[in-house]
Amino acid sequence: MKHVEQSSQSNHSSSRVRVYLNKFIVEGKLFVSICDESLYGKKISTANGEIVVAEPFYGGELVDIDTALRIADEAFSVNLLGEKVVNEALRKGLIHRKSITRIDGIPYAIVVSSF
């Protein structure tokens, strides 16, 4: 992923926030899914049915948000779900505001790298 904008906010400590980070290697490329800790195990309604925020796609390791976003910055594709992770990715310049949509009121973003 490439940084798309830099926030003017500083002194923001997000290391206490935890998220679920799941990593997949497909054809030699790193794919990452990250969701807010509070969303794990929940069912989210979509126009086409339900999404269960759980394994095999979400889940993996429970890590601090800064660690997760450092790993995401190196990934080919990143899937972000939740207020905390999407807002922090936006604040760090990892995603653009226009890439954010909502599923059942929850912020969601997918980023695919150009490399």
C-alpha positions in Angstrom: 0.0 0.0 0.0 1.1 3.5 -0.5 0.5 6.4 1.8 -2.2 8.6 0.2 -2.4 11.5 2.6 -0.8 12.5 5.9 -2.8 13.7 8.8 -1.8 16.8 10.8 -2.8 15.1 14.0 0.0 14.1 16.2 0.7 12.6 19.7 -2.1 10.0 19.0 -1.4 6.8 20.8 -3.3 3.9 19.3 -1.1 1.1 20.5 -3.6 0.1 23.2 -6.3 -0.6 20.6 -6.3 -4.2 19.5 -7.6 -5.7 16.3 -7.7 -9.1 14.7 -5.1 -9.5 11.9 -5.3 -12.4 9.4 -2.6 -12.9 6.8 -2.8 -15.0 3.6 -0.1 -15.6 0.9 -1.6 -16.1 -2.5 0.7 -16.5 -5.5 3.5 -15.0 -3.5 1.5 -11.9 -2.5 0.5 -10.9 1.0 -3.2 -10.4 1.6 -4.4 -9.0 5.0 -7.7 -8.7 6.7 -8.1 -6.6 9.8 -11.2 -6.1 12.0 -11.8 -4.3 15.2 -11.6 -6.6 18.2 -15.3 -5.7 19.2 -16.6 -7.0 15.8 -15.1 -10.4 15.9 -17.8 -13.1 16.1 -20.6 -10.7 15.1 -23.0 -11.1 12.2 -23.3 -8.1 9.9 -26.2 -7.7 7.5 -25.6 -7.0 3.8 -27.8 -6.5 0.8 -26.8 -10.1 -0.2 -27.2 -11.8 3.2 -24.9 -11.9 6.2 -21.2 -11.7 6.9 -19.9 -13.5 10.0 -16.8 -11.7 11.2 -14.8 -14.8 12.0 -12.4 -17.4 10.7 -11.4 -18.3 8.0 -11.3 -14.7 6.6 -11.2 -12.6 9.8 -9.5 -13.7 12.9 -5.9 -14.8 13.1 -3.9 -12.9 15.7 -5.1 -10.3 18.2 -2.5 -7.6 17.9 -2.2 -3.9 18.6 -3.5 -1.7 15.8 -0.1 -0.1 15.0 1.4 -3.5 14.4 -1.5 -4.6 12.2 -1.2 -1.4 10.1 2.6 -1.8 9.7 2.0 -5.2 8.3 -0.9 -3.9 6.1 1.4 -1.3 4.7 3.5 -4.1 3.1 0.6 -6.1 1.8 -0.7 -6.4 -1.8 -4.3 -6.3 -0.6 -5.9 -5.1 2.6 -9.4 -5.6 3.9 -10.4 -3.3 6.8 -13.5 -3.6 8.9 -14.5 -1.4 11.8 -14.5 2.2 13.1 -11.1 2.0 14.9 -9.0 0.3 12.2 -10.5 2.3 9.3 -10.1 5.6 11.1 -6.5 4.8 12.1 -5.6 3.7 8.6 -7.1 7.0 7.3 -5.2 9.0 9.9 -2.0 7.3 9.0 -2.5 7.9 5.3 -2.9 4.2 4.3 -6.3 4.7 2.8 -8.2 7.6 1.1 -11.5 8.8 2.5 -13.2 8.0 -0.8 -12.2 4.3 -0.4 -14.4 3.9 2.7 -17.9 2.5 2.4 -20.2 1.1 5.1 -21.7 -2.3 5.7 -24.6 -2.3 8.1 -23.3 1.1 9.3 -19.7 -0.2 9.9 -16.8 1.4 8.0 -15.2 -0.9 5.5 -12.4 -0.4 3.0 -10.4 -2.6 0.6 -7.1 -1.5 -0.8 -5.2 -3.2 -3.5 -1.6 -2.1 -4.2 -0.3 -1.2 -7.6 3.0 -3.2 -7.1 
